């Protein structure tokens, strides 16, 4: 549901709807987990938003 909401946001550069894509990358660096999330337009390539979340081993648990 959250992904559907994010991907329906119109692009600020080309104004296309339904072209937003979410790209997520997870890195494990020693005792830290770093999550990179990007929201970008697949039509023109413009980056709409990005976030980086870094968690220590204690803050992160695998389920």
mmCIF file as Biopython writes it, N, C-alpha, C and O atoms, coordinates in Angstrom:
data_model
#
loop_
_atom_site.group_PDB
_atom_site.id
_atom_site.type_symbol
_atom_site.label_atom_id
_atom_site.label_alt_id
_atom_site.label_comp_id
_atom_site.label_asym_id
_atom_site.label_entity_id
_atom_site.label_seq_id
_atom_site.pdbx_PDB_ins_code
_atom_site.Cartn_x
_atom_site.Cartn_y
_atom_site.Cartn_z
_atom_site.occupancy
_atom_site.B_iso_or_equiv
_atom_site.auth_seq_id
_atom_site.auth_asym_id
_atom_site.pdbx_PDB_model_num
ATOM 1   N N  . UNK A ? 1  ? 0.822  -1.191  0.000   1.0 0.0 1  A 1 
ATOM 2   C CA . UNK A ? 1  ? 0.000  0.000   0.000   1.0 0.0 1  A 1 
ATOM 3   C C  . UNK A ? 1  ? 0.870  1.262   0.000   1.0 0.0 1  A 1 
ATOM 4   O O  . UNK A ? 1  ? 0.603  2.191   -0.762  1.0 0.0 1  A 1 
ATOM 5   N N  . UNK A ? 2  ? 1.899  1.306   0.839   1.0 0.0 2  A 1 
ATOM 6   C CA . UNK A ? 2  ? 2.772  2.482   0.881   1.0 0.0 2  A 1 
ATOM 7   C C  . UNK A ? 2  ? 3.493  2.664   -0.444  1.0 0.0 2  A 1 
ATOM 8   O O  . UNK A ? 2  ? 3.659  3.790   -0.912  1.0 0.0 2  A 1 
ATOM 9   N N  . UNK A ? 3  ? 3.922  1.558   -1.054  1.0 0.0 3  A 1 
ATOM 10  C CA . UNK A ? 3  ? 4.614  1.651   -2.341  1.0 0.0 3  A 1 
ATOM 11  C C  . UNK A ? 3  ? 3.674  2.183   -3.417  1.0 0.0 3  A 1 
ATOM 12  O O  . UNK A ? 3  ? 4.089  2.983   -4.256  1.0 0.0 3  A 1 
ATOM 13  N N  . UNK A ? 4  ? 2.410  1.750   -3.407  1.0 0.0 4  A 1 
ATOM 14  C CA . UNK A ? 4  ? 1.435  2.246   -4.382  1.0 0.0 4  A 1 
ATOM 15  C C  . UNK A ? 4  ? 1.222  3.741   -4.223  1.0 0.0 4  A 1 
ATOM 16  O O  . UNK A ? 4  ? 1.099  4.462   -5.213  1.0 0.0 4  A 1 
ATOM 17  N N  . UNK A ? 5  ? 1.178  4.211   -2.986  1.0 0.0 5  A 1 
ATOM 18  C CA . UNK A ? 5  ? 1.008  5.633   -2.726  1.0 0.0 5  A 1 
ATOM 19  C C  . UNK A ? 5  ? 2.217  6.419   -3.222  1.0 0.0 5  A 1 
ATOM 20  O O  . UNK A ? 5  ? 2.061  7.452   -3.873  1.0 0.0 5  A 1 
ATOM 21  N N  . UNK A ? 6  ? 3.414  5.940   -2.920  1.0 0.0 6  A 1 
ATOM 22  C CA . UNK A ? 6  ? 4.630  6.629   -3.356  1.0 0.0 6  A 1 
ATOM 23  C C  . UNK A ? 6  ? 4.760  6.663   -4.871  1.0 0.0 6  A 1 
ATOM 24  O O  . UNK A ? 6  ? 5.149  7.685   -5.436  1.0 0.0 6  A 1 
ATOM 25  N N  . UNK A ? 7  ? 4.441  5.561   -5.531  1.0 0.0 7  A 1 
ATOM 26  C CA . UNK A ? 7  ? 4.617  5.494   -6.984  1.0 0.0 7  A 1 
ATOM 27  C C  . UNK A ? 7  ? 3.556  6.281   -7.743  1.0 0.0 7  A 1 
ATOM 28  O O  . UNK A ? 7  ? 3.717  6.506   -8.942  1.0 0.0 7  A 1 
ATOM 29  N N  . UNK A ? 8  ? 2.473  6.708   -7.087  1.0 0.0 8  A 1 
ATOM 30  C CA . UNK A ? 8  ? 1.442  7.499   -7.764  1.0 0.0 8  A 1 
ATOM 31  C C  . UNK A ? 8  ? 1.719  9.001   -7.701  1.0 0.0 8  A 1 
ATOM 32  O O  . UNK A ? 8  ? 0.984  9.781   -8.306  1.0 0.0 8  A 1 
ATOM 33  N N  . UNK A ? 9  ? 2.761  9.423   -6.983  1.0 0.0 9  A 1 
ATOM 34  C CA . UNK A ? 9  ? 3.127  10.836  -6.894  1.0 0.0 9  A 1 
ATOM 35  C C  . UNK A ? 9  ? 3.616  11.305  -8.263  1.0 0.0 9  A 1 
ATOM 36  O O  . UNK A ? 9  ? 4.428  10.623  -8.887  1.0 0.0 9  A 1 
ATOM 37  N N  . UNK A ? 10 ? 3.134  12.464  -8.746  1.0 0.0 10 A 1 
ATOM 38  C CA . UNK A ? 10 ? 3.614  12.951  -10.041 1.0 0.0 10 A 1 
ATOM 39  C C  . UNK A ? 10 ? 5.043  13.473  -9.957  1.0 0.0 10 A 1 
ATOM 40  O O  . UNK A ? 10 ? 5.475  13.968  -8.916  1.0 0.0 10 A 1 
ATOM 41  N N  . UNK A ? 11 ? 5.754  13.357  -11.044 1.0 0.0 11 A 1 
ATOM 42  C CA . UNK A ? 11 ? 7.126  13.855  -11.128 1.0 0.0 11 A 1 
ATOM 43  C C  . UNK A ? 11 ? 7.106  15.380  -11.206 1.0 0.0 11 A 1 
ATOM 44  O O  . UNK A ? 11 ? 6.289  15.952  -11.928 1.0 0.0 11 A 1 
ATOM 45  N N  . UNK A ? 12 ? 7.995  16.039  -10.471 1.0 0.0 12 A 1 
ATOM 46  C CA . UNK A ? 12 ? 8.081  17.507  -10.504 1.0 0.0 12 A 1 
ATOM 47  C C  . UNK A ? 12 ? 8.764  18.007  -11.778 1.0 0.0 12 A 1 
ATOM 48  O O  . UNK A ? 12 ? 8.565  19.153  -12.181 1.0 0.0 12 A 1 
ATOM 49  N N  . UNK A ? 13 ? 9.553  17.164  -12.401 1.0 0.0 13 A 1 
ATOM 50  C CA . UNK A ? 13 ? 10.297 17.580  -13.592 1.0 0.0 13 A 1 
ATOM 51  C C  . UNK A ? 13 ? 9.475  17.407  -14.868 1.0 0.0 13 A 1 
ATOM 52  O O  . UNK A ? 13 ? 9.356  18.345  -15.657 1.0 0.0 13 A 1 
ATOM 53  N N  . UNK A ? 14 ? 8.910  16.222  -15.078 1.0 0.0 14 A 1 
ATOM 54  C CA . UNK A ? 14 ? 8.183  15.966  -16.328 1.0 0.0 14 A 1 
ATOM 55  C C  . UNK A ? 14 ? 6.667  15.853  -16.133 1.0 0.0 14 A 1 
ATOM 56  O O  . UNK A ? 14 ? 5.933  15.720  -17.112 1.0 0.0 14 A 1 
ATOM 57  N N  . UNK A ? 15 ? 6.189  15.903  -14.888 1.0 0.0 15 A 1 
ATOM 58  C CA . UNK A ? 15 ? 4.758  15.869  -14.541 1.0 0.0 15 A 1 
ATOM 59  C C  . UNK A ? 15 ? 4.056  14.554  -14.901 1.0 0.0 15 A 1 
ATOM 60  O O  . UNK A ? 15 ? 2.826  14.500  -14.914 1.0 0.0 15 A 1 
ATOM 61  N N  . UNK A ? 16 ? 4.809  13.511  -15.190 1.0 0.0 16 A 1 
ATOM 62  C CA . UNK A ? 16 ? 4.200  12.211  -15.484 1.0 0.0 16 A 1 
ATOM 63  C C  . UNK A ? 16 ? 3.727  11.556  -14.188 1.0 0.0 16 A 1 
ATOM 64  O O  . UNK A ? 16 ? 4.396  11.649  -13.159 1.0 0.0 16 A 1 
ATOM 65  N N  . UNK A ? 17 ? 2.596  10.908  -14.240 1.0 0.0 17 A 1 
ATOM 66  C CA . UNK A ? 17 ? 2.083  10.143  -13.104 1.0 0.0 17 A 1 
ATOM 67  C C  . UNK A ? 17 ? 2.366  8.661   -13.344 1.0 0.0 17 A 1 
ATOM 68  O O  . UNK A ? 17 ? 2.542  8.222   -14.480 1.0 0.0 17 A 1 
ATOM 69  N N  . UNK A ? 18 ? 2.405  7.909   -12.260 1.0 0.0 18 A 1 
ATOM 70  C CA . UNK A ? 18 ? 2.595  6.452   -12.318 1.0 0.0 18 A 1 
ATOM 71  C C  . UNK A ? 18 ? 3.964  6.045   -12.853 1.0 0.0 18 A 1 
ATOM 72  O O  . UNK A ? 18 ? 4.135  4.910   -13.297 1.0 0.0 18 A 1 
ATOM 73  N N  . UNK A ? 19 ? 4.934  6.944   -12.819 1.0 0.0 19 A 1 
ATOM 74  C CA . UNK A ? 19 ? 6.280  6.604   -13.278 1.0 0.0 19 A 1 
ATOM 75  C C  . UNK A ? 19 ? 7.297  6.600   -12.148 1.0 0.0 19 A 1 
ATOM 76  O O  . UNK A ? 19 ? 8.479  6.351   -12.385 1.0 0.0 19 A 1 
ATOM 77  N N  . UNK A ? 20 ? 6.856  6.875   -10.913 1.0 0.0 20 A 1 
ATOM 78  C CA . UNK A ? 20 ? 7.781  6.888   -9.789  1.0 0.0 20 A 1 
ATOM 79  C C  . UNK A ? 20 ? 8.136  5.457   -9.397  1.0 0.0 20 A 1 
ATOM 80  O O  . UNK A ? 20 ? 7.274  4.580   -9.357  1.0 0.0 20 A 1 
ATOM 81  N N  . UNK A ? 21 ? 9.396  5.239   -9.112  1.0 0.0 21 A 1 
ATOM 82  C CA . UNK A ? 21 ? 9.864  3.925   -8.681  1.0 0.0 21 A 1 
ATOM 83  C C  . UNK A ? 21 ? 10.662 4.076   -7.399  1.0 0.0 21 A 1 
ATOM 84  O O  . UNK A ? 21 ? 11.300 5.101   -7.160  1.0 0.0 21 A 1 
ATOM 85  N N  . UNK A ? 22 ? 10.613 3.036   -6.582  1.0 0.0 22 A 1 
ATOM 86  C CA . UNK A ? 22 ? 11.343 3.019   -5.318  1.0 0.0 22 A 1 
ATOM 87  C C  . UNK A ? 22 ? 12.510 2.053   -5.463  1.0 0.0 22 A 1 
ATOM 88  O O  . UNK A ? 22 ? 12.331 0.899   -5.852  1.0 0.0 22 A 1 
ATOM 89  N N  . UNK A ? 23 ? 13.706 2.536   -5.145  1.0 0.0 23 A 1 
ATOM 90  C CA . UNK A ? 23 ? 14.900 1.699   -5.192  1.0 0.0 23 A 1 
ATOM 91  C C  . UNK A ? 23 ? 15.461 1.628   -3.774  1.0 0.0 23 A 1 
ATOM 92  O O  . UNK A ? 23 ? 15.652 2.656   -3.125  1.0 0.0 23 A 1 
ATOM 93  N N  . UNK A ? 24 ? 15.719 0.429   -3.302  1.0 0.0 24 A 1 
ATOM 94  C CA . UNK A ? 24 ? 16.223 0.241   -1.941  1.0 0.0 24 A 1 
ATOM 95  C C  . UNK A ? 24 ? 17.497 -0.598  -1.987  1.0 0.0 24 A 1 
ATOM 96  O O  . UNK A ? 24 ? 17.569 -1.603  -2.694  1.0 0.0 24 A 1 
ATOM 97  N N  . UNK A ? 25 ? 18.499 -0.169  -1.220  1.0 0.0 25 A 1 
ATOM 98  C CA . UNK A ? 25 ? 19.767 -0.902  -1.155  1.0 0.0 25 A 1 
ATOM 99  C C  . UNK A ? 25 ? 20.167 -1.020  0.309   1.0 0.0 25 A 1 
ATOM 100 O O  . UNK A ? 25 ? 20.113 -0.039  1.051   1.0 0.0 25 A 1 
ATOM 101 N N  . UNK A ? 26 ? 20.562 -2.201  0.721   1.0 0.0 26 A 1 
ATOM 102 C CA . UNK A ? 26 ? 20.982 -2.446  2.105   1.0 0.0 26 A 1 
ATOM 103 C C  . UNK A ? 26 ? 22.455 -2.835  2.105   1.0 0.0 26 A 1 
ATOM 104 O O  . UNK A ? 26 ? 22.876 -3.707  1.345   1.0 0.0 26 A 1 
ATOM 105 N N  . UNK A ? 27 ? 23.233 -2.182  2.962   1.0 0.0 27 A 1 
ATOM 106 C CA . UNK A ? 27 ? 24.654 -2.494  3.110   1.0 0.0 27 A 1 
ATOM 107 C C  . UNK A ? 27 ? 24.913 -2.907  4.552   1.0 0.0 27 A 1 
ATOM 108 O O  . UNK A ? 27 ? 24.354 -2.326  5.482   1.0 0.0 27 A 1 
ATOM 109 N N  . UNK A ? 28 ? 25.748 -3.894  4.730   1.0 0.0 28 A 1 
ATOM 110 C CA . UNK A ? 28 ? 26.175 -4.294  6.067   1.0 0.0 28 A 1 
ATOM 111 C C  . UNK A ? 28 ? 27.648 -3.929  6.185   1.0 0.0 28 A 1 
ATOM 112 O O  . UNK A ? 28 ? 28.503 -4.504  5.512   1.0 0.0 28 A 1 
ATOM 113 N N  . UNK A ? 29 ? 27.924 -2.968  7.046   1.0 0.0 29 A 1 
ATOM 114 C CA . UNK A ? 29 ? 29.279 -2.452  7.239   1.0 0.0 29 A 1 
ATOM 115 C C  . UNK A ? 29 ? 29.709 -2.723  8.674   1.0 0.0 29 A 1 
ATOM 116 O O  . UNK A ? 29 ? 29.275 -2.034  9.597   1.0 0.0 29 A 1 
ATOM 117 N N  . UNK A ? 30 ? 30.547 -3.710  8.857   1.0 0.0 30 A 1 
ATOM 118 C CA . UNK A ? 30 ? 30.999 -4.120  10.196  1.0 0.0 30 A 1 
ATOM 119 C C  . UNK A ? 30 ? 29.804 -4.370  11.108  1.0 0.0 30 A 1 
ATOM 120 O O  . UNK A ? 30 ? 29.102 -5.366  10.927  1.0 0.0 30 A 1 
ATOM 121 N N  . UNK A ? 31 ? 29.552 -3.504  12.076  1.0 0.0 31 A 1 
ATOM 122 C CA . UNK A ? 31 ? 28.435 -3.717  13.008  1.0 0.0 31 A 1 
ATOM 123 C C  . UNK A ? 31 ? 27.268 -2.786  12.713  1.0 0.0 31 A 1 
ATOM 124 O O  . UNK A ? 31 ? 26.399 -2.600  13.566  1.0 0.0 31 A 1 
ATOM 125 N N  . UNK A ? 32 ? 27.232 -2.199  11.523  1.0 0.0 32 A 1 
ATOM 126 C CA . UNK A ? 32 ? 26.156 -1.276  11.158  1.0 0.0 32 A 1 
ATOM 127 C C  . UNK A ? 32 ? 25.401 -1.785  9.936   1.0 0.0 32 A 1 
ATOM 128 O O  . UNK A ? 32 ? 25.973 -2.418  9.049   1.0 0.0 32 A 1 
ATOM 129 N N  . UNK A ? 33 ? 24.113 -1.495  9.914   1.0 0.0 33 A 1 
ATOM 130 C CA . UNK A ? 33 ? 23.282 -1.771  8.752   1.0 0.0 33 A 1 
ATOM 131 C C  . UNK A ? 33 ? 22.855 -0.414  8.195   1.0 0.0 33 A 1 
ATOM 132 O O  . UNK A ? 33 ? 22.281 0.405   8.913   1.0 0.0 33 A 1 
ATOM 133 N N  . UNK A ? 34 ? 23.136 -0.182  6.918   1.0 0.0 34 A 1 
ATOM 134 C CA . UNK A ? 34 ? 22.799 1.091   6.285   1.0 0.0 34 A 1 
ATOM 135 C C  . UNK A ? 34 ? 21.783 0.814   5.178   1.0 0.0 34 A 1 
ATOM 136 O O  . UNK A ? 34 ? 22.029 0.003   4.284   1.0 0.0 34 A 1 
ATOM 137 N N  . UNK A ? 35 ? 20.638 1.497   5.246   1.0 0.0 35 A 1 
ATOM 138 C CA . UNK A ? 35 ? 19.568 1.327   4.267   1.0 0.0 35 A 1 
ATOM 139 C C  . UNK A ? 35 ? 19.452 2.619   3.455   1.0 0.0 35 A 1 
ATOM 140 O O  . UNK A ? 35 ? 19.253 3.697   4.016   1.0 0.0 35 A 1 
ATOM 141 N N  . UNK A ? 36 ? 19.578 2.503   2.130   1.0 0.0 36 A 1 
ATOM 142 C CA . UNK A ? 36 ? 19.433 3.643   1.218   1.0 0.0 36 A 1 
ATOM 143 C C  . UNK A ? 36 ? 18.113 3.455   0.467   1.0 0.0 36 A 1 
ATOM 144 O O  . UNK A ? 36 ? 17.877 2.393   -0.109  1.0 0.0 36 A 1 
ATOM 145 N N  . UNK A ? 37 ? 17.260 4.467   0.468   1.0 0.0 37 A 1 
ATOM 146 C CA . UNK A ? 37 ? 15.991 4.412   -0.257  1.0 0.0 37 A 1 
ATOM 147 C C  . UNK A ? 37 ? 15.909 5.628   -1.170  1.0 0.0 37 A 1 
ATOM 148 O O  . UNK A ? 37 ? 16.149 6.753   -0.733  1.0 0.0 37 A 1 
ATOM 149 N N  . UNK A ? 38 ? 15.570 5.406   -2.434  1.0 0.0 38 A 1 
ATOM 150 C CA . UNK A ? 38 ? 15.426 6.492   -3.404  1.0 0.0 38 A 1 
ATOM 151 C C  . UNK A ? 38 ? 14.070 6.390   -4.087  1.0 0.0 38 A 1 
ATOM 152 O O  . UNK A ? 38 ? 13.608 5.296   -4.412  1.0 0.0 38 A 1 
ATOM 153 N N  . UNK A ? 39 ? 13.441 7.530   -4.299  1.0 0.0 39 A 1 
ATOM 154 C CA . UNK A ? 39 ? 12.206 7.625   -5.066  1.0 0.0 39 A 1 
ATOM 155 C C  . UNK A ? 39 ? 12.539 8.453   -6.304  1.0 0.0 39 A 1 
ATOM 156 O O  . UNK A ? 39 ? 12.874 9.632   -6.195  1.0 0.0 39 A 1 
ATOM 157 N N  . UNK A ? 40 ? 12.447 7.831   -7.485  1.0 0.0 40 A 1 
ATOM 158 C CA . UNK A ? 40 ? 12.842 8.528   -8.708  1.0 0.0 40 A 1 
ATOM 159 C C  . UNK A ? 40 ? 11.850 8.249   -9.832  1.0 0.0 40 A 1 
ATOM 160 O O  . UNK A ? 40 ? 11.077 7.293   -9.774  1.0 0.0 40 A 1 
ATOM 161 N N  . UNK A ? 41 ? 11.886 9.098   -10.850 1.0 0.0 41 A 1 
ATOM 162 C CA . UNK A ? 41 ? 10.997 8.966   -12.000 1.0 0.0 41 A 1 
ATOM 163 C C  . UNK A ? 41 ? 11.642 8.051   -13.039 1.0 0.0 41 A 1 
ATOM 164 O O  . UNK A ? 41 ? 12.761 8.310   -13.483 1.0 0.0 41 A 1 
ATOM 165 N N  . UNK A ? 42 ? 10.953 6.998   -13.424 1.0 0.0 42 A 1 
ATOM 166 C CA . UNK A ? 42 ? 11.498 6.081   -14.428 1.0 0.0 42 A 1 
ATOM 167 C C  . UNK A ? 42 ? 11.367 6.660   -15.839 1.0 0.0 42 A 1 
ATOM 168 O O  . UNK A ? 42 ? 11.971 6.138   -16.776 1.0 0.0 42 A 1 
ATOM 169 N N  . UNK A ? 43 ? 10.592 7.725   -16.000 1.0 0.0 43 A 1 
ATOM 170 C CA . UNK A ? 43 ? 10.421 8.353   -17.310 1.0 0.0 43 A 1 
ATOM 171 C C  . UNK A ? 43 ? 11.577 9.298   -17.634 1.0 0.0 43 A 1 
ATOM 172 O O  . UNK A ? 43 ? 12.176 9.200   -18.705 1.0 0.0 43 A 1 
ATOM 173 N N  . UNK A ? 44 ? 11.899 10.226  -16.698 1.0 0.0 44 A 1 
ATOM 174 C CA . UNK A ? 44 ? 12.957 11.211  -16.982 1.0 0.0 44 A 1 
ATOM 175 C C  . UNK A ? 44 ? 14.197 11.030  -16.105 1.0 0.0 44 A 1 
ATOM 176 O O  . UNK A ? 44 ? 15.222 11.664  -16.354 1.0 0.0 44 A 1 
ATOM 177 N N  . UNK A ? 45 ? 14.116 10.171  -15.079 1.0 0.0 45 A 1 
ATOM 178 C CA . UNK A ? 45 ? 15.267 9.899   -14.226 1.0 0.0 45 A 1 
ATOM 179 C C  . UNK A ? 45 ? 15.473 10.859  -13.066 1.0 0.0 45 A 1 
ATOM 180 O O  . UNK A ? 45 ? 16.449 10.732  -12.327 1.0 0.0 45 A 1 
ATOM 181 N N  . UNK A ? 46 ? 14.565 11.823  -12.895 1.0 0.0 46 A 1 
ATOM 182 C CA . UNK A ? 46 ? 14.709 12.808  -11.819 1.0 0.0 46 A 1 
ATOM 183 C C  . UNK A ? 46 ? 14.535 12.151  -10.447 1.0 0.0 46 A 1 
ATOM 184 O O  . UNK A ? 46 ? 13.649 11.320  -10.248 1.0 0.0 46 A 1 
ATOM 185 N N  . UNK A ? 47 ? 15.387 12.536  -9.523  1.0 0.0 47 A 1 
ATOM 186 C CA . UNK A ? 47 ? 15.315 12.030  -8.153  1.0 0.0 47 A 1 
ATOM 187 C C  . UNK A ? 47 ? 14.335 12.891  -7.374  1.0 0.0 47 A 1 
ATOM 188 O O  . UNK A ? 47 ? 14.513 14.106  -7.288  1.0 0.0 47 A 1 
ATOM 189 N N  . UNK A ? 48 ? 13.304 12.277  -6.806  1.0 0.0 48 A 1 
ATOM 190 C CA . UNK A ? 48 ? 12.283 13.023  -6.058  1.0 0.0 48 A 1 
ATOM 191 C C  . UNK A ? 48 ? 12.634 13.096  -4.580  1.0 0.0 48 A 1 
ATOM 192 O O  . UNK A ? 48 ? 12.460 14.138  -3.948  1.0 0.0 48 A 1 
ATOM 193 N N  . UNK A ? 49 ? 13.126 11.993  -4.029  1.0 0.0 49 A 1 
ATOM 194 C CA . UNK A ? 49 ? 13.474 11.963  -2.608  1.0 0.0 49 A 1 
ATOM 195 C C  . UNK A ? 49 ? 14.460 10.836  -2.359  1.0 0.0 49 A 1 
ATOM 196 O O  . UNK A ? 49 ? 14.500 9.846   -3.089  1.0 0.0 49 A 1 
ATOM 197 N N  . UNK A ? 50 ? 15.253 11.009  -1.313  1.0 0.0 50 A 1 
ATOM 198 C CA . UNK A ? 50 ? 16.142 9.933   -0.899  1.0 0.0 50 A 1 
ATOM 199 C C  . UNK A ? 50 ? 16.301 9.992   0.610   1.0 0.0 50 A 1 
ATOM 200 O O  . UNK A ? 50 ? 16.194 11.052  1.226   1.0 0.0 50 A 1 
ATOM 201 N N  . UNK A ? 51 ? 16.558 8.834   1.185   1.0 0.0 51 A 1 
ATOM 202 C CA . UNK A ? 51 ? 16.752 8.740   2.629   1.0 0.0 51 A 1 
ATOM 203 C C  . UNK A ? 51 ? 17.812 7.690   2.911   1.0 0.0 51 A 1 
ATOM 204 O O  . UNK A ? 51 ? 17.930 6.695   2.195   1.0 0.0 51 A 1 
ATOM 205 N N  . UNK A ? 52 ? 18.578 7.926   3.960   1.0 0.0 52 A 1 
ATOM 206 C CA . UNK A ? 52 ? 19.588 6.972   4.401   1.0 0.0 52 A 1 
ATOM 207 C C  . UNK A ? 52 ? 19.359 6.739   5.882   1.0 0.0 52 A 1 
ATOM 208 O O  . UNK A ? 52 ? 19.283 7.682   6.669   1.0 0.0 52 A 1 
ATOM 209 N N  . UNK A ? 53 ? 19.251 5.482   6.247   1.0 0.0 53 A 1 
ATOM 210 C CA . UNK A ? 53 ? 19.039 5.097   7.638   1.0 0.0 53 A 1 
ATOM 211 C C  . UNK A ? 53 ? 20.185 4.189   8.052   1.0 0.0 53 A 1 
ATOM 212 O O  . UNK A ? 53 ? 20.418 3.152   7.431   1.0 0.0 53 A 1 
ATOM 213 N N  . UNK A ? 54 ? 20.895 4.574   9.095   1.0 0.0 54 A 1 
ATOM 214 C CA . UNK A ? 54 ? 22.008 3.766   9.599   1.0 0.0 54 A 1 
ATOM 215 C C  . UNK A ? 54 ? 21.653 3.262   10.989  1.0 0.0 54 A 1 
ATOM 216 O O  . UNK A ? 54 ? 21.309 4.042   11.877  1.0 0.0 54 A 1 
ATOM 217 N N  . UNK A ? 55 ? 21.740 1.959   11.166  1.0 0.0 55 A 1 
ATOM 218 C CA . UNK A ? 55 ? 21.400 1.340   12.444  1.0 0.0 55 A 1 
ATOM 219 C C  . UNK A ? 55 ? 22.578 0.536   12.965  1.0 0.0 55 A 1 
ATOM 220 O O  . UNK A ? 55 ? 23.304 -0.095  12.196  1.0 0.0 55 A 1 
ATOM 221 N N  . UNK A ? 56 ? 22.757 0.564   14.264  1.0 0.0 56 A 1 
ATOM 222 C CA . UNK A ? 56 ? 23.794 -0.276  14.862  1.0 0.0 56 A 1 
ATOM 223 C C  . UNK A ? 56 ? 23.256 -1.695  14.987  1.0 0.0 56 A 1 
ATOM 224 O O  . UNK A ? 56 ? 22.066 -1.937  14.782  1.0 0.0 56 A 1 
ATOM 225 N N  . UNK A ? 57 ? 24.124 -2.618  15.320  1.0 0.0 57 A 1 
ATOM 226 C CA . UNK A ? 57 ? 23.721 -4.020  15.465  1.0 0.0 57 A 1 
ATOM 227 C C  . UNK A ? 57 ? 22.648 -4.172  16.541  1.0 0.0 57 A 1 
ATOM 228 O O  . UNK A ? 57 ? 21.751 -5.002  16.398  1.0 0.0 57 A 1 
ATOM 229 N N  . UNK A ? 58 ? 22.725 -3.396  17.599  1.0 0.0 58 A 1 
ATOM 230 C CA . UNK A ? 58 ? 21.725 -3.470  18.673  1.0 0.0 58 A 1 
ATOM 231 C C  . UNK A ? 58 ? 20.362 -2.950  18.246  1.0 0.0 58 A 1 
ATOM 232 O O  . UNK A ? 58 ? 19.333 -3.459  18.690  1.0 0.0 58 A 1 
ATOM 233 N N  . UNK A ? 59 ? 20.351 -1.932  17.382  1.0 0.0 59 A 1 
ATOM 234 C CA . UNK A ? 59 ? 19.095 -1.316  16.953  1.0 0.0 59 A 1 
ATOM 235 C C  . UNK A ? 59 ? 18.370 -2.122  15.885  1.0 0.0 59 A 1 
ATOM 236 O O  . UNK A ? 59 ? 17.177 -1.916  15.659  1.0 0.0 59 A 1 
ATOM 237 N N  . UNK A ? 60 ? 19.067 -3.029  15.231  1.0 0.0 60 A 1 
ATOM 238 C CA . UNK A ? 60 ? 18.507 -3.770  14.110  1.0 0.0 60 A 1 
ATOM 239 C C  . UNK A ? 60 ? 18.377 -5.238  14.481  1.0 0.0 60 A 1 
ATOM 240 O O  . UNK A ? 60 ? 19.301 -5.818  15.052  1.0 0.0 60 A 1 
ATOM 241 N N  . UNK A ? 61 ? 17.248 -5.840  14.165  1.0 0.0 61 A 1 
ATOM 242 C CA . UNK A ? 61 ? 17.098 -7.279  14.395  1.0 0.0 61 A 1 
ATOM 243 C C  . UNK A ? 61 ? 16.517 -7.917  13.139  1.0 0.0 61 A 1 
ATOM 244 O O  . UNK A ? 61 ? 15.622 -7.351  12.510  1.0 0.0 61 A 1 
ATOM 245 N N  . UNK A ? 62 ? 17.017 -9.082  12.776  1.0 0.0 62 A 1 
ATOM 246 C CA . UNK A ? 62 ? 16.536 -9.818  11.605  1.0 0.0 62 A 1 
ATOM 247 C C  . UNK A ? 62 ? 15.317 -10.629 12.008  1.0 0.0 62 A 1 
ATOM 248 O O  . UNK A ? 62 ? 15.308 -11.267 13.061  1.0 0.0 62 A 1 
ATOM 249 N N  . UNK A ? 63 ? 14.289 -10.604 11.171  1.0 0.0 63 A 1 
ATOM 250 C CA . UNK A ? 63 ? 13.076 -11.396 11.432  1.0 0.0 63 A 1 
ATOM 251 C C  . UNK A ? 63 ? 12.838 -12.343 10.290  1.0 0.0 63 A 1 
ATOM 252 O O  . UNK A ? 63 ? 11.869 -13.101 10.309  1.0 0.0 63 A 1 
#
